[in-house]
Amino acid sequence: MSRLLTILFRASLIAILAFITLPLLVVVAASFSPTSAVTFWPGDWTFQWYPALLESRWLDPFLLSAELAIIVSLASGLLGVLAAYSVAYQKCPGHAAIMSFLLSPMAVPQIVKGVAIVLFLSSAGLYKLLGTPGLVMAHIVLTMPYVMRMAATAMFNFDKRLDRAACILGAGPLQRIRYVLLPLIRSGLFSGMTFAFIISFNNIPLSVFLVRPGQTTLPIAVINHLEYSLDPVLAAVNVASLLFVLGTIILFEKIGGFSAHFHGGSK
């Protein structure tokens, strides 16, 4: 019986991995295709579509998306860890209700949030915030709950005896936060910041309401291009953005060791 369950588990795992990876392999093959038709034979592959990524129609949206994702991940990290410190570590009055309120954006569909933010800016006469400022604020609202939740989980598991020991040894509040608390919750903080970066870089439902004409993010540029044509350039754009996101994840992992936050290990 156990052998049968093992076989079923492995078969299910292989099926799930195939379901995830096969579409990616098709996109990669399409980006190397010598013609608009997808060719899977490696001998016919070419890099002729990748120089088009340096054109302004792709490079400008990529730079905007990357800039936006970096700003949002850093701001969400700062705000998220401050919120988690108040509700999970210090446990301020009404901390449970405050945490529920701060996590509430996760329960609202992104399209609803986008419409609500646009209506708020228009009713308040803040049209100038449309574009990068509005995108930054909207993405922070979207991503900050992820950072706060993961940082709060790390703080819930924090051994406060270490903080008391540092206090006894003469460390001040800021020193205890910098040298005791932050290093021990680093994996939770960076895991939340990684989620914030990915969500911001790939966001469409929220961003589509806030971009300005001539200033758009890469996912929206891809959608707009897809409305009129489907060619290997589009596949090359997606492969390049995938490699960029993977490289960022690896960088965040090297700095923060966020994988320890999921499997309970330590870096």
C-alpha positions as CSV (number, residue, x, y, z in Angstrom):
1,M,0.0,0.0,0.0
2,S,2.8,2.4,0.9
3,R,4.6,1.6,-2.4
4,L,1.4,2.4,-4.3
5,L,1.0,5.7,-2.5
6,T,4.7,6.6,-3.2
7,I,4.2,5.9,-6.9
8,L,1.0,7.9,-7.0
9,F,2.7,10.8,-5.2
10,R,5.7,10.8,-7.6
11,A,3.4,10.6,-10.7
12,S,1.3,13.5,-9.4
13,L,4.5,15.5,-8.7
14,I,5.8,14.8,-12.2
15,A,2.4,15.8,-13.7
16,I,2.3,19.1,-11.8
17,L,5.9,19.9,-12.8
18,A,5.2,19.1,-16.4
19,F,2.0,21.3,-16.3
20,I,4.1,24.2,-15.0
21,T,7.3,23.8,-17.1
22,L,6.0,22.8,-20.5
23,P,4.3,26.2,-21.3
24,L,7.6,27.8,-20.3
25,L,9.5,25.5,-22.6
26,V,7.2,26.5,-25.5
27,V,7.8,30.2,-24.8
28,V,11.6,29.6,-24.7
29,A,11.4,27.7,-28.0
30,A,9.3,30.4,-29.6
31,S,11.9,33.0,-28.7
32,F,14.6,31.2,-30.6
33,S,12.4,30.3,-33.6
34,P,13.9,31.4,-37.0
35,T,10.3,32.2,-38.2
36,S,7.1,33.3,-36.7
37,A,6.2,29.6,-36.5
38,V,7.5,27.8,-33.4
39,T,10.4,25.5,-34.1
40,F,11.5,22.9,-31.5
41,W,14.5,21.7,-33.4
42,P,17.6,23.3,-31.7
43,G,19.6,23.3,-35.0
44,D,17.3,25.9,-36.4
45,W,17.2,28.2,-33.5
46,T,18.4,31.8,-33.7
47,F,18.9,34.9,-31.5
48,Q,17.6,37.3,-34.1
49,W,14.6,38.4,-32.0
50,Y,16.4,39.4,-28.8
51,P,18.1,42.6,-30.2
52,A,14.5,44.0,-30.5
53,L,14.4,44.1,-26.6
54,L,16.7,47.1,-26.7
55,E,14.1,49.1,-28.6
56,S,12.4,51.8,-26.7
57,R,8.9,50.2,-27.0
58,W,10.3,47.3,-24.8
59,L,13.2,48.9,-22.9
60,D,11.3,51.8,-21.5
61,P,8.4,49.7,-20.0
62,F,11.0,47.3,-18.6
63,L,12.9,50.0,-16.9
64,L,9.7,51.5,-15.5
65,S,8.6,48.1,-14.2
66,A,12.0,47.3,-12.7
67,E,12.2,50.8,-11.0
68,L,8.7,50.4,-9.7
69,A,9.3,46.9,-8.3
70,I,12.5,48.0,-6.6
71,I,10.9,51.0,-4.9
72,V,7.8,49.0,-3.9
73,S,9.7,46.1,-2.5
74,L,11.9,48.5,-0.4
75,A,9.0,50.6,0.8
76,S,6.8,47.6,1.5
77,G,9.7,46.1,3.5
78,L,10.1,49.2,5.6
79,L,6.4,49.7,6.3
80,G,5.7,46.0,6.7
81,V,8.4,45.4,9.3
82,L,7.2,48.5,11.2
83,A,3.6,47.3,11.2
84,A,4.7,43.8,12.2
85,Y,6.8,45.2,15.0
86,S,3.8,47.0,16.4
87,V,1.2,44.3,16.1
88,A,3.2,41.1,16.5
89,Y,6.2,42.0,18.7
90,Q,5.0,44.9,20.9
91,K,1.3,43.8,20.6
92,C,-0.1,47.3,20.8
93,P,-3.8,47.6,22.1
94,G,-6.1,46.2,19.5
95,H,-3.3,44.5,17.7
96,A,-5.5,41.7,16.4
97,A,-8.0,44.1,14.8
98,I,-5.2,46.3,13.4
99,M,-3.6,43.2,11.8
100,S,-6.9,42.2,10.3
101,F,-7.3,45.7,8.9
102,L,-3.8,45.8,7.5
103,L,-4.3,42.4,5.8
104,S,-7.7,43.3,4.4
105,P,-6.3,44.5,1.0
106,M,-5.4,40.8,0.3
107,A,-9.1,39.9,0.3
108,V,-10.1,42.6,-2.2
109,P,-9.8,41.8,-6.0
110,Q,-7.1,43.9,-7.6
111,I,-9.5,45.2,-10.2
112,V,-11.7,46.6,-7.5
113,K,-8.7,48.2,-5.8
114,G,-7.7,49.7,-9.1
115,V,-11.1,51.2,-9.7
116,A,-11.3,52.5,-6.1
117,I,-7.9,54.2,-6.3
118,V,-8.8,55.9,-9.6
119,L,-12.1,57.1,-8.3
120,F,-10.4,58.4,-5.2
121,L,-7.7,60.3,-7.1
122,S,-10.3,61.8,-9.5
123,S,-12.7,62.8,-6.8
124,A,-9.8,64.4,-4.8
125,G,-8.5,66.2,-7.8
126,L,-5.2,64.4,-7.6
127,Y,-4.8,63.7,-11.3
128,K,-1.1,64.4,-11.2
129,L,-0.6,61.3,-9.2
130,L,-1.5,59.1,-12.1
131,G,1.5,57.4,-13.5
132,T,4.5,56.5,-11.4
133,P,3.4,58.1,-8.1
134,G,0.0,56.4,-8.2
135,L,1.5,53.1,-9.3
136,V,4.0,53.2,-6.4
137,M,1.3,53.9,-3.8
138,A,-1.2,51.4,-5.3
139,H,1.5,48.6,-5.4
140,I,2.5,49.3,-1.8
141,V,-1.1,48.9,-0.7
142,L,-1.2,45.6,-2.6
143,T,2.2,44.2,-1.5
144,M,2.7,45.6,2.1
145,P,0.3,43.0,3.6
146,Y,2.5,40.2,2.3
147,V,5.6,41.6,3.9
148,M,3.9,42.4,7.1
149,R,2.4,38.9,7.4
150,M,5.7,37.2,6.8
151,A,7.6,39.5,9.1
152,A,4.9,39.1,11.8
153,T,5.2,35.3,11.5
154,A,9.0,35.6,12.1
155,M,8.4,37.9,15.1
156,F,5.8,35.6,16.6
157,N,8.5,32.9,16.6
158,F,11.1,35.2,18.0
159,D,12.6,34.2,21.4
160,K,12.2,37.4,23.5
161,R,14.7,36.0,26.0
162,L,17.4,37.2,23.5
163,D,16.0,40.7,23.6
164,R,16.0,40.7,27.4
165,A,19.5,39.4,27.5
166,A,20.6,42.3,25.2
167,C,18.8,44.7,27.4
168,I,20.5,43.4,30.5
169,L,23.9,43.8,28.8
170,G,23.1,47.5,28.2
171,A,21.8,47.6,24.6
172,G,19.3,50.4,23.9
173,P,16.0,49.9,22.0
174,L,17.5,50.8,18.6
175,Q,20.5,48.5,19.2
176,R,18.3,45.6,20.1
177,I,16.3,46.1,17.0
178,R,19.3,46.4,14.7
179,Y,21.6,43.7,16.2
180,V,19.1,41.2,17.7
181,L,15.6,41.4,16.1
182,L,16.3,42.3,12.5
183,P,19.0,39.6,11.9
184,L,16.7,36.9,13.3
185,I,13.7,38.0,11.2
186,R,15.7,38.6,8.1
187,S,14.5,35.5,6.3
188,G,10.8,36.5,6.9
189,L,11.4,40.1,5.8
190,F,13.2,39.2,2.6
191,S,10.7,36.5,1.7
192,G,8.0,39.2,1.9
193,M,10.1,41.7,-0.1
194,T,10.6,39.0,-2.7
195,F,6.9,38.5,-3.1
196,A,6.4,42.3,-3.2
197,F,9.0,42.6,-6.0
198,I,7.4,39.8,-8.1
199,I,3.8,41.0,-7.6
200,S,4.7,44.6,-8.5
201,F,6.8,43.7,-11.5
202,N,4.2,41.4,-13.0
203,N,1.0,43.3,-12.0
204,I,-1.6,44.0,-14.6
205,P,-5.1,44.4,-13.0
206,L,-4.1,47.3,-10.7
207,S,-1.6,48.9,-13.0
208,V,-3.8,49.1,-16.1
209,F,-6.0,51.8,-14.3
210,L,-3.0,54.0,-13.2
211,V,-0.6,54.2,-16.1
212,R,-0.3,57.3,-18.2
213,P,-0.3,57.4,-22.0
214,G,3.2,56.8,-23.3
215,Q,4.3,55.6,-19.8
216,T,3.4,51.9,-19.3
217,T,4.7,48.9,-17.5
218,L,6.1,45.9,-19.3
219,P,3.2,43.5,-18.6
220,I,0.8,46.0,-20.0
221,A,3.0,46.6,-23.0
222,V,3.0,42.8,-23.6
223,I,-0.8,42.7,-23.4
224,N,-1.1,45.6,-25.8
225,H,1.3,44.0,-28.3
226,L,-0.6,40.7,-28.0
227,E,-3.8,42.3,-29.2
228,Y,-2.4,42.9,-32.6
229,S,0.3,40.2,-33.2
230,L,1.8,37.1,-31.8
231,D,5.4,36.8,-32.8
232,P,8.8,35.5,-31.4
233,V,9.7,39.0,-30.1
234,L,6.9,38.7,-27.6
235,A,8.3,35.3,-26.5
236,A,11.8,36.9,-26.2
237,V,10.4,39.7,-24.0
238,N,8.8,37.1,-21.7
239,V,12.0,35.0,-21.5
240,A,14.0,38.1,-20.6
241,S,11.6,39.2,-17.9
242,L,11.5,35.7,-16.5
243,L,15.3,35.6,-16.3
244,F,15.3,39.0,-14.7
245,V,12.8,38.0,-12.0
246,L,14.7,34.7,-11.4
247,G,18.0,36.7,-11.0
248,T,16.3,39.0,-8.5
249,I,15.0,36.1,-6.5
250,I,18.5,34.5,-6.4
251,L,19.9,37.9,-5.3
252,F,17.3,38.3,-2.5
253,E,18.0,34.7,-1.4
254,K,21.7,35.4,-1.2
255,I,21.2,38.5,0.9
256,G,18.3,37.4,3.1
257,G,18.2,33.6,2.9
258,F,14.5,33.7,2.7
259,S,14.2,29.9,1.9
260,A,14.9,29.3,5.6
261,H,11.6,31.0,6.3
262,F,9.7,28.2,4.6
263,H,11.5,25.0,5.6
264,G,12.4,26.1,9.1
265,G,16.2,26.0,8.6
266,S,18.7,28.7,9.1
267,K,21.3,30.4,7.0
